[in-house]
Amino acid sequence: MFQVRIHGRGGQGVVTAAEMLSVAAFLHGRHAQAFPSFGSERMGAPVVAYCRIDTVPIRTHDPVSEVDCLVIQDPTLLHELDLFSGLHQDSYVLVNSERTFAELGINEIGRGMRLDRLLTVPATELARQCIGRPVPNTALLGGLVAMTDVVPLTALLAAIRRRFENELADANATAASKAAAYVRAEREAAFHA
């Protein structure tokens, strides 16, 4: 089973991201579930959403504690909450930022982990460019699928097109595709570092 935990703030599309990832998995012939966990339900409050993907039916419905992929949509949460619990040596970590892990002050979480699984992507900037709004969720999903190969980008793009219509679907698909290309290039650079 592949387990994803997404952290962000209300209004950033955290819950929508988990749902779209589960739809992409379903379209790829996998079993999936997505569900949120809210504190106070207000714009800007911390939000967590979970997604599980497997080749067999998923029976558990607990929050994800063992994390295969951690996505942080809002870097202002990095030093406010314990976002890194449940990581293991082979976990993936994707942070929405134009800065590096060192510049963000989180280098220590990567000790003993593979560098090509610890990446940042400027998802908010890509969203501004492609969608016209600073909502990073689809860009981060593009980065996630490029980094993990948990589902193909084509399945994610199909899920995005199911969620959004017309120009908004095209804009979100473009943001996801650009983030996927960015992450592939970053992973390649990390392999050769």
NORQUI-V749793 format. One record per residue. PHI is phi as a letter, one per 20 degrees, with the letter a starting at -180 (* if undefined). Layout:
PHI ; PHI
This chain:
* ; d ; d ; d ; c ; d ; d ; a ; c ; g ; n ; e ; n ; f ; f ; f ; f ; f ; f ; f ; f ; f ; f ; g ; f ; f ; f ; e ; n ; d ; e ; b ; b ; c ; b ; e ; c ; d ; e ; e ; e ; b ; g ; n ; f ; g ; c ; c ; c ; c ; b ; d ; c ; b ; e ; c ; g ; e ; e ; e ; c ; f ; g ; f ; d ; e ; e ; e ; b ; d ; d ; d ; f ; c ; f ; f ; e ; g ; d ; e ; c ; e ; f ; e ; f ; n ; f ; c ; g ; d ; f ; d ; c ; c ; d ; f ; a ; e ; e ; e ; g ; f ; f ; e ; m ; c ; g ; f ; f ; e ; g ; n ; d ; f ; f ; f ; d ; c ; c ; d ; b ; f ; f ; f ; f ; f ; f ; g ; f ; e ; d ; n ; c ; e ; d ; e ; f ; f ; f ; f ; f ; f ; f ; f ; f ; f ; f ; d ; l ; f ; b ; f ; g ; f ; f ; f ; f ; f ; f ; f ; f ; f ; f ; d ; d ; l ; f ; f ; f ; f ; f ; f ; f ; f ; f ; f ; f ; f ; f ; f ; f ; f ; f ; g ; f ; f ; f ; f ; f ; f ; f ; e ; e
